[in-house]
């Protein structure tokens, strides 16, 4: 195994606190989380998530997102995914 080294980065303090809270909920230290990220970068030879400036949802998608957020056209609660899908395809 190779020798460990330190990596110093600058990050907004509020972002750091929020990030560390999520890592803690996942049972990870910040070091462990960054090691997971670094290993994924090396393994996949890319950033392991999409970086896209053209990922703006179209009008139909924005409307669907708004409907879900505001509970329009949804009549749940649902007991399973099949009930949800049936409701999504039903005429209002």
C-alpha positions as CSV (number, residue, x, y, z in Angstrom):
1,X,0.0,0.0,0.0
2,X,1.3,3.4,-0.8
3,X,2.1,6.1,1.7
4,X,-0.6,8.6,2.8
5,X,-0.4,12.3,2.0
6,X,-2.4,15.3,3.0
7,X,-4.7,17.3,0.6
8,X,-5.7,20.8,1.6
9,X,-8.6,22.4,-0.1
10,X,-10.7,25.6,0.5
11,X,-14.4,25.2,0.8
12,X,-17.2,27.4,2.1
13,X,-17.7,26.7,5.8
14,X,-21.5,26.3,5.6
15,X,-21.1,23.8,2.7
16,X,-18.5,21.9,4.7
17,X,-20.8,21.6,7.7
18,X,-23.7,20.4,5.5
19,X,-21.4,17.9,3.7
20,X,-20.0,16.6,7.0
21,X,-23.5,16.1,8.4
22,X,-24.5,14.0,5.4
23,X,-21.2,12.0,5.5
24,X,-21.9,11.3,9.2
25,X,-25.4,10.1,8.4
26,X,-23.9,7.7,5.9
27,X,-21.4,6.6,8.6
28,X,-18.4,8.1,6.7
29,X,-15.7,10.6,7.7
30,X,-14.9,13.3,5.3
31,X,-11.6,11.6,4.5
32,X,-13.3,8.3,3.7
33,X,-15.9,10.1,1.5
34,X,-13.1,11.9,-0.5
35,X,-11.2,8.6,-0.8
36,X,-14.3,7.0,-2.3
37,X,-14.6,9.9,-4.7
38,X,-10.9,9.8,-5.7
39,X,-11.0,6.0,-6.2
40,X,-14.0,6.4,-8.5
41,X,-12.2,9.1,-10.5
42,X,-9.2,6.8,-11.0
43,X,-11.3,3.7,-11.7
44,X,-13.7,5.4,-14.2
45,X,-11.1,7.9,-15.5
46,X,-13.7,10.6,-15.3
47,X,-15.7,12.7,-12.8
48,X,-18.1,10.0,-11.5
49,X,-21.2,12.1,-12.1
50,X,-22.6,14.3,-14.8
51,X,-21.3,17.8,-15.3
52,X,-23.6,19.4,-17.7
53,X,-24.4,23.0,-18.5
54,X,-27.2,22.0,-20.8
55,X,-29.2,20.0,-18.2
56,X,-32.1,22.5,-17.9
57,X,-35.4,20.7,-17.8
58,X,-37.9,21.4,-20.6
59,X,-41.3,23.0,-19.9
60,X,-43.1,19.6,-19.7
61,X,-40.6,18.3,-17.2
62,X,-40.8,21.5,-15.1
63,X,-44.6,21.3,-15.1
64,X,-44.4,17.6,-14.0
65,X,-42.0,18.6,-11.2
66,X,-44.2,21.4,-10.1
67,X,-47.2,19.0,-10.1
68,X,-45.4,16.5,-7.9
69,X,-44.1,19.2,-5.5
70,X,-47.6,20.7,-5.1
71,X,-49.4,17.3,-5.1
72,X,-51.5,17.9,-8.1
73,X,-52.8,15.0,-10.2
74,X,-51.7,12.6,-7.4
75,X,-54.3,10.9,-5.3
76,X,-52.2,8.7,-2.9
77,X,-51.1,7.4,-0.5
78,X,-50.1,4.3,-2.5
79,X,-49.5,0.8,-1.1
80,X,-47.0,0.0,-3.8
81,X,-45.3,1.3,-7.0
82,X,-47.9,-0.3,-9.3
83,X,-50.7,1.8,-7.7
84,X,-48.6,4.9,-8.2
85,X,-48.0,4.0,-11.9
86,X,-51.7,3.3,-12.4
87,X,-52.5,6.7,-10.9
88,X,-49.9,8.5,-13.0
89,X,-51.5,7.0,-16.2
90,X,-55.1,7.6,-15.2
91,X,-57.1,10.4,-16.8
92,X,-57.8,13.2,-14.4
